[in-house]
Amino acid sequence: MSTRREALAASAALTGGVLLSAAPTAAAVPRVAPDRATPAPGRRPGGTIALTHATVLGAGPDHTVLIHDGRITRTGRSAEVPIPRGTTTYDLTGKYIVPGGLVEAHVHNDGPESVLPPLFPLNGVTAVREMWGGPVHHEWRDKVRAGELLGPRWVIASSIIDGGPSLWADDIGERVVEVTDAPSARRAVREAKASGADFVKVYSRLTPEAYEAIADESRRQGLRHAGHCPDTLPIARASDAGQQSIEHLHALLLATSARESEIRRAMAKVRIDPTLHTSFERYASWFRQVHAVEWQAVRTYDVGRTRALFDRLAANGTHVTPTLTVHHSLERTDQLSSDSPEFKYLPEWMTGYWPTTWSALTAGRTAQDTARIHRIYEHRLRLVAELHRAGVQLLAGTDTGTGYAVPGFSLHHELELLAEAGLPTRDVLHAATTAPARMLGLPTDRADLLVLDADPRTDIRHTRRIDSVLVAGRYLDRGKRLRLLADVARAAAASEPPAAGAAAPHICAH
């Protein structure tokens, strides 16, 4: 990671967002301390826990959940579930249990171990899908599994596989595999499997030939592929090829124009100058060229084409992760918070770069540009509503790792934005619970639970009203959760910037 920090010091104002990247500090990593219902770090949960008299979403009121050795062994009406002798019991009268907790379907984590992993479960997020995998994520996953680190379950992507030149230059420090033909694409998939990746991450600049080789080789290797729909590939082809999920709404916006052929020709003309050696230069160049194409697509939106395409996605079982959080931050900059209480959970030297990078992104925008960008964002909300109407499985993901998105907290913002797009509250919850859990094959008997003070089915904002959390059977009651959040805040405050003095930017919205 030090290579990445040093290389990016010269381009700290990279347009887009700031990847949470920092060397681990001497601050203690929040771990689960021993108590009645929580084992010491490094040990598996033991004994039996009973959560009684709660409303369990999907089951009903006045239910009891029994947990033994970190697994759910029984759920039923409290009057019908006997409590074994020696059980540690928590009376949750008036509380609401979200089985499985929340799943964050699109994250990028690279930073202090004392800060990032704990923030997810402390916000009720018990599983995450890491969309740019690296060794650190596998290390964290191993520590979480061993009980040495408080964190979520990780489902980890391969390195990004992109065309050449990629939107990412060598200065980013994370591995990007550039492929230019079918043989190199197939090699990249085999390397991804050898690295232990759970799935293959595809990206924006892949050629159709390379993409289809990735899709075929992934099937041969027993892997799924997910990520961006390449700029020059029709979404219908990606869906037909078995892409598990499409990230962000950029490609969908382009594909729903009445002039898609013209849009595709315009996208084919977008060039990334290989002499641009920093990710800042490459992304800024790409972004400026594509934005005009997006506006043209909005102006020529075709409802009939949209519904035919989205019906096809639904029939193929293709998931979509809208990541409204990052779209909102990039396109509704007038609504960005400058001093959210959530920011204290990240080092100031990281959050301090956000205004700089966002200013670089919006520099030179005219009043007309801003009005168009606002309309583009409103159009994205319309697309989410159309996806829902068609029955496309939506996933709640935020692109956490970019600026103005704090791990764990940002997923609750995403849920509110999905509701703003018109999804019924129950379906918003589905996008953060059942839908991603099924897609990722998460086991249903692991004792991951989110306990709320109010019913999230009546108001999605109630997901923020957290009473307690269970993580693999470790019960973090209200007091313990708040103490651990305070530990994270102290660790963030104590974190010092890397020697290079710059945060590592990350852009992923397109």
HELIX and SHEET records of a PDB file:
HELIX    1   1 SER A    2  LEU A    8  1                                   7    
HELIX    2   2 ALA A    9  SER A   11  5                                   3    
HELIX    3   3 SER A   78  GLU A   80  5                                   3    
HELIX    4   4 LEU A  116  LEU A  122  1                                   7    
HELIX    5   5 PRO A  135  ARG A  145  1                                  11    
HELIX    6   6 ASP A  170  ILE A  172  5                                   3    
HELIX    7   7 ALA A  182  ALA A  194  1                                  13    
HELIX    8   8 PRO A  208  GLN A  221  1                                  14    
HELIX    9   9 ILE A  235  ASP A  240  1                                   6    
HELIX   10  10 HIS A  250  ALA A  255  1                                   6    
HELIX   11  11 GLU A  260  ALA A  268  1                                   9    
HELIX   12  12 SER A  279  ARG A  299  1                                  21    
HELIX   13  13 VAL A  303  ASN A  316  1                                  14    
HELIX   14  14 LEU A  324  GLU A  331  1                                   8    
HELIX   15  15 THR A  333  GLN A  335  5                                   3    
HELIX   16  16 PRO A  341  TYR A  345  5                                   5    
HELIX   17  17 GLU A  348  THR A  351  1                                   4    
HELIX   18  18 TRP A  354  THR A  362  1                                   9    
HELIX   19  19 ALA A  367  ALA A  390  1                                  24    
HELIX   20  20 PHE A  409  GLU A  420  1                                  12    
HELIX   21  21 THR A  425  ALA A  432  1                                   8    
HELIX   22  22 THR A  434  LEU A  440  1                                   7    
HELIX   23  23 ILE A  460  ARG A  464  5                                   5    
HELIX   24  24 ARG A  478  ALA A  494  1                                  17    
SHEET    1   A 2 GLY A  17  LEU A  19  0                                        
SHEET    2   A 2 ALA A 504  HIS A 506 -1                                        
SHEET    1   B 4 ARG A  71  ARG A  77  0                                        
SHEET    2   B 4 GLY A  60  HIS A  68 -1                                        
SHEET    3   B 4 THR A  48  VAL A  56 -1                                        
SHEET    4   B 4 THR A  88  ASP A  91  1                                        
SHEET    1   C 7 ARG A  71  ARG A  77  0                                        
SHEET    2   C 7 GLY A  60  HIS A  68 -1                                        
SHEET    3   C 7 THR A  48  VAL A  56 -1                                        
SHEET    4   C 7 TYR A  96  PRO A  99  1                                        
SHEET    5   C 7 LEU A 449  LEU A 452 -1                                        
SHEET    6   C 7 ILE A 466  VAL A 471 -1                                        
SHEET    7   C 7 ARG A 474  LEU A 476 -1                                        
SHEET    1   D 4 LEU A 102  VAL A 107  0                                        
SHEET    2   D 4 VAL A 125  GLU A 130  1                                        
SHEET    3   D 4 ARG A 153  ASP A 162  1                                        
SHEET    4   D 4 VAL A 176  GLU A 178  1                                        
SHEET    1   E 5 LEU A 102  VAL A 107  0                                        
SHEET    2   E 5 VAL A 125  GLU A 130  1                                        
SHEET    3   E 5 ARG A 153  ASP A 162  1                                        
SHEET    4   E 5 PHE A 199  VAL A 202  1                                        
SHEET    5   E 5 ARG A 224  GLY A 227  1                                        
SHEET    1   F 2 SER A 245  GLU A 247  0                                        
SHEET    2   F 2 HIS A 319  THR A 321  1                                        
END                                                                             
